[in-house]
Structure formats: C-alpha cells, structure tokens
Amino acid sequence: MLTKLEQAKEEWGGTLSIIDDWLEARQECVVLYCQLAGLPPYQNSVRSLPEQKKITQFCELLLDYASRGHFEVYEQIIAQCKLDGEENLKIAQELYSRITKTTDTALNFNDKYAENASEQALLNFDKDLSELGQIMESRFEREDQLLEVVHLHHTLA
C-alpha cells in the first residue's frame, strides 16, 4: 500500500493542493493501519491488541480521509470530467460508484471499533482490520484510476 501511495504522490502530487492534502491524509491512514496490523516495520515481538486510543485515532483518520474524498476531491474530479466529455464522465462515474461501495466497510469498522469496542468485537479485530485493509487497497486503486482519468486530459484547474 505504501509503495502504491508513493507512486500516486509522484504522479499527481503538485497538481492541486487539495490532491496533495488528500494523498497526505491517505499516507497517515495507511501508516496507522500498518501500526495497528503490526505490519513491517511496525511488527511487535509480542502480539497484542492495539490500545483503544490508537484504534480511535485510526477510525477518525479513516473517516476524515473518506469524507474529504467524497465531499471535496471527487466532486472536483467529476465536475472536470463533465467538461472533458461524455466518455470521461462515464468512466469517472463508474469509478466513483465502485469507490462509494467501499465506504460502508469503513463506516461499519468505525461503528464497531471507534469508541470502547466490546470484548466480543475485539475478538474479530484482526479479521475485520484485514478485511478493511483489502477493501481500502481496492478503494485506493480506484481513486488512483479516477485521478488518472483527469490527468490524461490535463491537470485540474
């Protein structure tokens, strides 16, 4: 995830400050995800659940990232694609539709773990976190494709 993020930052960074801020928020989210999941370089010698404070912080970042995409970035991209022609608009709308489907998974994760997750819920934390990671990786790929649609014609104004 981090490698693909660096590629996205290289390709679209500097295009527009809103894109830069959004990709920066994605990076914060991915780093915290890796910490929660104990992925390299954040693995621990002793496996344990992360502190509730870290889980809450991650949930907040995740929702901020998703919200910024929906209410700031995607709107501008769709508006630009309308100007670029029917074909670009159709591609962008299809990608947007696929992206929005991933939002439910993020919201459900937040609802389950953001505030004082129950002991019963925490039994499924690793499984749910892994599923969320897969969904978010798919979301990031679609978002990058959406940025590519706009970038092929010109940079955002």
trRosetta pair geometry for C-beta under 8 A, 3 or more apart (Angstrom, degrees):
i j d omega theta_ij theta_ji phi_ij phi_ji
1 4 6.0 -59 -151 39 30 107
1 5 6.3 35 151 -24 65 108
1 30 5.0 -164 129 -146 123 125
1 33 7.5 -23 84 79 163 136
1 34 7.7 -159 60 -61 124 106
1 133 7.6 -101 -51 -166 145 94
1 136 7.8 25 -126 107 138 104
1 137 5.7 -104 -93 -102 102 96
1 140 6.9 107 -145 31 90 165
2 5 5.4 -53 -147 34 34 117
2 6 6.5 37 154 -21 66 100
2 27 7.7 71 -128 -135 78 80
2 30 5.9 161 -79 136 72 136
2 31 7.6 73 -95 -76 114 70
2 34 7.4 1 -45 -50 119 147
3 6 5.8 -51 -153 32 32 111
3 7 6.7 32 149 -17 63 104
4 7 5.5 -52 -152 35 37 114
4 8 6.4 39 150 -21 67 103
4 137 7.9 95 44 -150 153 86
4 140 6.5 105 113 130 131 130
4 141 7.5 -45 -180 -82 152 73
4 144 7.3 -92 169 -51 106 157
5 8 5.6 -53 -149 35 33 112
5 9 6.4 33 152 -19 66 105
5 23 7.0 146 -166 -168 87 91
5 26 6.0 -171 -129 119 116 114
5 27 5.6 136 165 -90 143 79
5 30 5.9 -129 -48 12 154 164
5 140 7.3 -58 -78 -164 80 142
6 9 5.7 -53 -146 36 33 111
6 10 6.4 34 153 -20 64 105
7 10 5.7 -55 -149 36 31 111
7 11 6.2 22 157 -14 66 111
8 11 5.9 -61 -143 41 29 106
8 12 5.9 -25 177 27 68 109
8 13 7.8 102 125 -37 58 86
8 23 6.0 -166 116 -127 110 124
8 26 7.8 -21 84 84 145 154
8 140 7.6 -109 -40 179 155 100
8 144 5.2 -104 -102 -107 116 110
8 147 7.2 91 -153 54 100 156
9 12 7.2 -75 -124 58 18 73
9 13 4.4 35 -179 -48 62 125
9 23 5.1 151 -91 154 83 144
9 27 7.6 23 -60 -58 135 125
10 13 6.3 -7 -81 18 12 115
11 147 7.7 114 107 120 113 127
11 148 8.0 -12 144 -89 141 83
11 151 7.3 35 153 -165 101 171
12 15 5.0 -44 -174 -5 70 134
12 19 5.5 -101 144 162 110 139
12 23 7.1 159 83 -55 106 144
12 147 5.0 -33 -88 169 157 139
12 151 6.2 -102 -100 -77 96 140
13 19 7.3 -160 -107 116 36 105
13 20 5.7 77 -145 -104 73 86
13 23 6.4 -101 -86 63 86 158
14 20 6.8 73 -54 -74 32 118
15 19 5.1 1 66 50 105 153
15 20 7.8 173 44 -43 67 83
15 151 7.0 -77 -110 -101 150 101
15 155 4.9 -158 -152 -147 92 108
15 156 6.0 77 151 26 107 95
16 19 4.6 87 63 4 86 105
16 20 7.1 -157 91 -7 44 86
16 76 7.8 -150 126 134 166 154
16 155 7.1 162 -41 171 93 100
16 156 4.7 -32 -41 72 142 121
17 20 5.3 -51 -146 37 39 116
17 21 6.1 40 155 -20 70 104
18 21 5.8 -51 -145 37 30 111
18 22 6.2 32 153 -21 62 110
18 72 5.8 -147 -164 153 125 117
18 73 6.1 176 142 -89 111 77
18 76 6.8 96 88 12 153 159
19 22 5.6 -56 -145 38 30 113
19 23 6.2 27 157 -15 66 107
19 73 6.7 105 -92 -125 63 113
19 147 7.1 105 -138 -124 126 123
19 156 7.2 147 -33 26 127 139
20 23 6.0 -58 -147 39 27 106
20 24 6.3 30 153 -21 63 108
21 24 5.5 -55 -149 36 31 115
21 25 6.4 32 151 -20 64 104
21 68 7.5 -123 116 -173 103 147
22 25 5.6 -51 -150 34 32 112
22 26 6.6 37 148 -22 63 101
22 65 7.5 107 -158 -147 70 73
22 68 5.5 -172 -109 127 90 125
22 69 6.5 108 -151 -79 125 71
22 72 7.3 -165 -75 89 120 120
22 73 5.2 46 -85 -64 162 141
23 26 5.3 -45 -148 31 38 117
23 27 6.6 43 150 -22 64 99
24 27 5.6 -49 -153 31 34 113
24 28 6.7 35 150 -18 64 101
25 28 5.7 -49 -150 34 36 112
25 29 6.4 37 151 -19 65 107
25 61 7.0 -178 -171 -167 83 86
25 64 6.3 -124 -159 113 132 103
25 65 4.7 174 137 -99 114 86
25 68 6.1 81 55 39 167 155
26 29 5.6 -58 -151 38 32 113
26 30 6.2 29 154 -19 68 107
26 65 6.0 113 -82 -144 56 130
26 140 6.8 114 -158 -114 133 109
27 30 5.8 -55 -143 37 31 108
27 31 6.2 31 158 -19 66 106
28 31 5.9 -55 -146 36 28 110
28 32 6.4 22 158 -12 63 109
28 61 5.6 -130 117 -151 107 136
28 65 8.0 -168 67 -68 96 119
29 32 6.1 -60 -148 41 27 106
29 33 6.2 33 151 -24 63 107
29 58 7.3 99 -144 -154 65 72
29 61 4.7 -179 -92 136 79 114
29 62 5.7 114 -139 -85 119 59
29 65 5.0 -23 -48 -38 149 155
29 136 7.8 -141 137 -168 124 146
30 33 5.4 -51 -147 33 32 117
30 34 6.4 34 154 -20 64 103
31 34 5.7 -54 -152 34 31 111
31 35 6.6 33 149 -19 64 104
32 35 5.4 -49 -149 34 37 115
32 36 6.4 37 153 -18 67 103
32 54 7.3 -175 -163 -174 100 87
32 57 6.5 -132 -148 112 145 102
32 58 4.6 -175 136 -101 125 89
32 61 5.9 108 35 45 152 157
33 36 5.8 -57 -150 37 30 109
33 37 6.1 17 157 -8 67 113
33 39 8.0 9 119 19 75 128
33 58 6.6 119 -75 -147 57 124
33 129 7.6 162 -156 -172 82 99
33 132 7.9 -143 -133 108 119 110
33 133 6.1 137 176 -100 130 96
33 136 7.3 -137 -100 69 161 158
34 37 5.9 -61 -138 47 28 104
34 39 4.3 -86 -151 60 80 111
34 40 7.8 -59 -173 70 117 33
34 42 5.3 124 132 21 88 133
35 38 7.6 27 178 -70 28 36
35 42 4.5 -120 -107 -166 54 161
35 50 7.3 87 128 -109 85 139
35 54 6.9 -115 116 -170 120 132
36 50 4.9 -69 -130 -21 72 155
36 54 6.3 171 -88 136 90 115
36 55 6.7 100 -122 -94 128 66
36 58 5.7 -3 -44 -63 143 160
36 129 6.1 -143 124 -144 117 143
37 42 7.8 88 68 81 66 121
37 126 7.8 106 -131 -138 70 72
37 129 5.7 -177 -87 140 89 129
37 130 7.3 113 -126 -79 119 66
37 133 6.7 37 -73 -64 150 144
38 42 6.0 -133 -138 109 32 86
38 43 4.8 68 169 -119 83 59
38 44 5.7 -77 -132 14 113 84
38 47 6.9 -25 -81 -120 174 78
39 42 6.0 36 65 50 52 97
39 43 6.6 -32 -176 -60 7 86
40 43 5.6 -21 -76 -12 56 109
44 47 6.7 151 78 -85 103 38
44 48 7.2 -47 87 25 151 85
49 122 5.8 8 -122 -171 158 118
49 125 6.0 71 -127 62 109 160
50 54 4.5 -90 162 76 121 132
50 55 5.7 144 91 -51 113 87
51 54 4.8 95 62 4 83 100
51 55 7.2 -151 97 -4 45 86
52 55 5.5 -55 -149 38 38 114
52 56 6.1 40 153 -21 70 106
52 116 6.4 22 -153 -91 147 44
52 117 6.8 -168 -119 19 99 89
53 56 5.8 -55 -149 36 27 112
53 57 6.4 30 152 -21 62 106
54 57 5.5 -51 -146 35 32 114
54 58 6.4 34 153 -20 64 104
55 58 5.7 -54 -152 35 31 112
55 59 6.4 31 151 -19 65 105
55 113 5.2 -102 170 158 126 110
55 114 7.1 -159 131 -113 90 29
55 117 6.8 -54 125 -10 159 127
55 125 8.0 -69 -111 -143 136 127
56 59 5.7 -53 -147 35 32 112
56 60 6.4 34 154 -19 64 105
56 114 5.4 82 -121 -169 68 60
56 115 6.6 67 -106 -81 111 50
57 60 5.8 -55 -152 35 30 112
57 61 6.5 28 152 -16 64 107
58 61 5.7 -57 -149 38 32 110
58 62 6.1 34 154 -23 67 109
59 62 5.6 -53 -144 36 30 115
59 63 6.4 25 159 -14 64 106
59 109 7.0 -160 -111 119 95 89
59 110 4.5 126 -160 -121 110 80
59 113 6.2 -177 -67 91 131 91
59 114 3.9 -144 116 -100 167 92
60 63 6.1 -59 -147 39 27 105
60 64 6.2 28 154 -19 64 109
60 114 7.4 112 -48 -141 68 111
61 64 5.7 -56 -144 38 30 112
61 65 6.1 32 156 -22 65 107
62 65 5.8 -55 -149 34 26 112
62 66 6.4 21 156 -14 63 108
62 106 5.4 -162 158 -159 117 112
62 109 7.3 -45 120 87 164 124
62 110 6.6 -157 84 -71 123 107
62 136 7.9 -84 -135 -99 107 136
63 66 5.8 -54 -142 40 32 108
63 67 6.0 32 158 -19 66 110
63 106 7.0 160 -82 148 60 114
63 107 7.6 84 -104 -96 97 63
63 110 5.7 63 -59 -97 115 154
64 67 5.8 -58 -144 39 26 110
64 68 6.2 28 158 -21 64 107
65 68 5.9 -56 -147 34 26 110
65 69 6.6 26 154 -18 61 106
66 69 5.7 -56 -154 34 31 113
66 70 6.4 22 155 -13 66 109
66 103 5.6 127 -168 -123 133 91
66 106 5.4 161 -56 100 152 161
67 70 5.9 -60 -144 42 31 105
67 71 5.7 -10 173 13 70 117
68 71 6.8 -71 -127 53 19 86
68 72 5.2 -31 -170 31 62 124
68 73 6.4 51 139 -10 76 105
69 72 7.2 -52 -90 53 7 80
69 73 5.0 -44 -134 48 47 120
69 74 5.7 56 161 -27 69 103
69 99 7.3 -124 147 164 136 136
69 143 6.7 -70 -136 -114 133 128
70 73 8.0 32 2 48 15 81
70 74 5.7 -15 -126 26 30 131
70 75 7.9 55 156 -32 40 91
70 100 7.5 87 -106 -103 110 89
70 103 7.3 44 -62 -96 133 144
71 74 7.9 36 -13 42 16 96
71 75 6.7 5 -172 -16 28 126
72 75 6.5 -85 -166 32 9 108
72 76 6.9 -4 159 -9 53 111
73 76 6.1 -67 -157 37 30 106
73 77 6.3 23 155 -17 68 110
74 77 5.5 -58 -145 39 34 111
74 78 6.0 33 158 -18 70 106
74 96 5.8 110 -160 -121 125 111
74 99 7.4 -167 -97 86 136 151
74 146 7.3 -31 -115 168 79 156
75 78 6.0 -55 -144 38 27 108
75 79 6.3 28 155 -19 62 109
76 79 5.6 -54 -146 37 30 113
76 80 6.3 29 155 -18 65 106
76 156 6.2 47 148 -153 118 138
77 80 5.8 -56 -149 37 30 109
77 81 6.3 30 152 -20 65 107
77 92 6.1 -171 136 -149 99 129
77 146 5.6 49 162 160 158 107
77 147 7.2 -85 -112 -89 136 49
77 149 7.6 83 -178 72 111 109
77 150 5.4 -107 -141 -47 86 140
77 156 7.3 -68 -91 -92 61 126
78 81 5.6 -54 -146 37 32 112
78 82 6.7 42 151 -27 63 98
78 89 7.3 68 -161 -137 69 77
78 92 5.5 166 -105 137 63 132
78 93 7.0 78 -127 -76 107 71
78 96 6.5 19 -76 -60 116 153
79 82 5.7 -47 -156 23 33 115
79 83 7.2 27 148 -13 61 102
80 83 5.7 -56 -160 35 39 111
80 84 6.4 34 147 -20 69 110
80 150 5.3 51 100 -129 137 116
80 156 5.7 -91 -73 -118 157 82
80 157 7.4 155 -107 20 112 84
81 84 5.3 -56 -143 38 38 113
81 85 7.9 -72 178 53 61 51
81 88 4.3 -150 -154 130 87 101
81 89 4.6 144 134 -88 102 55
81 91 7.4 -138 -151 64 138 85
81 92 4.0 -114 -56 -5 175 154
81 93 7.9 -163 105 -31 147 75
81 149 6.4 11 -100 130 118 122
81 150 6.5 -88 -64 -84 84 85
82 89 5.3 66 -90 -96 50 123
84 88 4.1 -10 97 46 119 159
84 89 7.3 167 64 -42 85 76
84 150 7.5 -165 -26 -122 154 59
84 153 4.8 -98 -131 -73 132 177
85 88 5.2 90 64 15 80 102
85 89 6.9 -145 101 -7 39 94
86 89 5.6 -59 -146 39 30 114
86 90 6.2 33 157 -23 67 105
87 90 5.8 -54 -150 32 29 111
87 91 6.6 26 154 -15 63 106
88 91 5.8 -56 -149 38 33 110
88 92 6.1 30 155 -18 67 110
88 149 5.7 139 -152 172 88 107
88 150 7.7 100 -173 -84 126 51
88 153 6.7 -16 -94 -34 153 140
89 92 5.7 -57 -144 40 29 111
89 93 6.2 28 157 -19 65 108
90 93 5.9 -55 -145 36 27 109
90 94 6.5 28 155 -19 62 106
91 94 5.9 -58 -151 35 29 111
91 95 6.4 25 154 -14 65 108
91 149 5.3 179 107 -119 126 139
92 95 5.8 -56 -148 39 31 109
92 96 6.1 34 154 -22 66 108
92 146 6.0 84 -133 -139 76 87
92 149 5.4 -169 -73 104 87 158
92 150 7.7 64 -93 -52 126 87
93 96 5.5 -51 -142 37 31 115
93 97 6.3 39 154 -25 63 103
94 97 5.7 -51 -152 31 30 115
94 98 6.7 26 152 -14 62 104
95 98 5.8 -57 -153 38 34 110
95 99 6.3 36 150 -22 67 106
95 142 5.1 164 -165 -174 89 93
95 143 8.0 146 162 -81 117 27
95 145 5.5 -156 -121 96 139 111
95 146 4.6 -180 121 -75 146 93
95 149 7.2 -158 5 -17 151 142
96 99 5.5 -53 -147 35 33 114
96 100 6.4 33 156 -22 66 104
96 146 6.9 91 -63 -107 71 135
97 100 6.1 -53 -148 31 28 109
97 101 7.1 35 151 -25 58 101
98 101 5.9 -49 -160 22 35 116
98 102 7.6 33 148 -18 61 99
98 142 5.1 -153 98 -124 116 150
99 102 6.0 -58 -167 27 41 110
99 103 7.5 53 141 -35 66 95
99 139 5.7 89 -138 -144 74 82
99 142 4.8 -165 -72 109 88 135
99 143 6.3 93 -111 -65 132 77
99 146 7.3 -16 -42 -36 142 142
100 103 5.4 -32 -162 3 48 121
101 104 6.8 -40 -175 14 43 108
102 105 5.7 -49 -168 31 55 114
102 106 6.7 52 141 -16 76 103
102 135 4.9 157 -144 169 99 99
102 136 6.9 136 174 -88 132 41
102 138 6.3 -178 -89 86 136 103
102 139 4.1 -143 91 -75 167 113
102 142 7.8 174 -6 31 137 139
103 106 5.6 -58 -154 39 40 111
103 107 6.1 38 151 -19 73 107
104 107 5.6 -55 -144 39 32 111
104 108 6.1 33 157 -20 67 106
105 108 5.8 -54 -145 37 28 110
105 109 6.4 31 154 -20 63 106
105 131 7.1 -133 -160 132 126 98
105 132 6.0 171 149 -112 110 70
105 135 4.5 -35 85 143 163 172
106 109 5.7 -53 -149 35 30 112
106 110 6.4 33 152 -19 63 106
106 132 6.8 102 -94 -146 58 105
106 135 7.5 -152 -47 109 77 129
106 136 7.2 90 -78 -81 106 98
107 110 5.6 -54 -149 37 32 114
107 111 6.3 33 153 -20 66 105
108 111 5.6 -52 -145 35 32 112
108 112 6.2 25 158 -16 65 111
109 112 6.0 -64 -149 40 27 108
109 113 6.0 -25 172 23 66 116
109 128 6.1 154 -115 160 92 112
109 129 7.8 105 -143 -92 128 50
109 132 5.0 45 -78 -90 154 137
110 113 6.9 -85 -132 54 18 78
110 114 4.7 24 -171 -43 67 123
111 114 7.0 -4 -78 10 13 110
112 117 6.5 41 146 -122 65 105
112 121 5.3 180 178 -155 96 133
112 128 6.9 -99 91 -169 150 164
113 117 4.5 -6 -127 -75 58 131
113 121 6.6 -168 -81 143 72 130
113 122 8.0 109 -116 -86 95 68
113 125 6.9 103 -105 -118 132 94
113 128 7.4 168 -39 105 132 143
114 117 7.9 115 32 -58 27 90
117 121 4.5 -117 -177 87 98 128
117 122 5.3 119 117 -60 119 88
117 125 7.3 89 134 -84 161 112
118 121 4.5 98 55 4 81 101
118 122 6.9 -146 94 -7 44 86
119 122 5.6 -55 -148 36 33 113
119 123 7.1 49 150 -33 61 92
120 123 6.0 -42 -166 10 35 115
121 124 6.3 -71 -171 42 43 98
121 125 7.1 72 135 -63 70 82
122 125 4.9 -6 -153 -33 52 120
124 127 5.0 -62 -167 51 73 113
124 128 5.2 71 133 -25 93 107
125 128 5.9 -63 -142 42 26 107
125 129 5.9 26 161 -21 66 110
126 129 5.8 -55 -142 37 26 111
126 130 6.3 28 157 -20 62 107
127 130 5.8 -56 -150 35 28 111
127 131 6.4 26 153 -17 63 107
128 131 5.7 -53 -146 38 32 111
128 132 6.2 36 153 -20 65 106
129 132 5.6 -53 -147 37 30 114
129 133 6.4 38 151 -24 63 103
130 133 5.6 -51 -151 31 31 116
130 134 6.7 30 152 -17 63 102
131 134 5.9 -54 -153 34 33 110
131 135 6.4 30 151 -16 66 108
132 135 5.7 -58 -147 40 33 111
132 136 6.0 29 156 -18 68 109
133 136 5.8 -56 -141 39 27 108
133 137 6.3 31 157 -23 63 105
134 137 5.8 -52 -148 32 29 112
134 138 6.7 30 152 -16 61 104
135 138 5.7 -56 -156 36 32 112
135 139 6.4 35 146 -22 66 105
136 139 5.2 -48 -147 35 38 117
136 140 6.3 43 153 -23 67 100
137 140 5.7 -48 -148 32 32 112
137 141 6.7 36 151 -20 62 102
138 141 5.7 -53 -154 32 33 113
138 142 6.6 30 151 -15 65 105
139 142 5.8 -58 -152 38 33 109
139 143 6.2 33 152 -20 67 107
140 143 5.6 -53 -145 37 32 113
140 144 6.3 34 155 -20 65 104
141 144 5.8 -55 -150 35 30 111
141 145 6.5 31 150 -19 63 105
142 145 5.5 -52 -150 36 34 113
142 146 6.4 39 149 -23 65 103
143 146 5.4 -51 -151 33 34 115
143 147 6.6 35 151 -17 65 102
144 147 5.6 -49 -149 36 35 112
144 148 6.4 40 149 -24 64 105
145 148 5.4 -51 -148 33 34 117
145 149 6.7 44 151 -28 64 96
146 149 5.8 -43 -154 21 34 114
146 150 7.2 23 153 -6 61 101
147 150 6.1 -62 -158 41 36 104
147 151 5.8 32 150 -21 71 116
148 151 5.4 -59 -135 42 31 112
148 152 6.2 43 162 -34 66 99
149 152 6.3 -50 -156 19 23 112
149 153 7.8 6 153 -4 53 102
150 153 6.5 -70 -166 39 37 100
150 154 7.8 -62 167 68 68 50
150 155 7.8 56 139 -144 97 27
150 156 6.0 15 158 -64 137 88
151 154 7.9 -112 -153 91 28 12
151 155 6.8 19 -122 -95 65 56
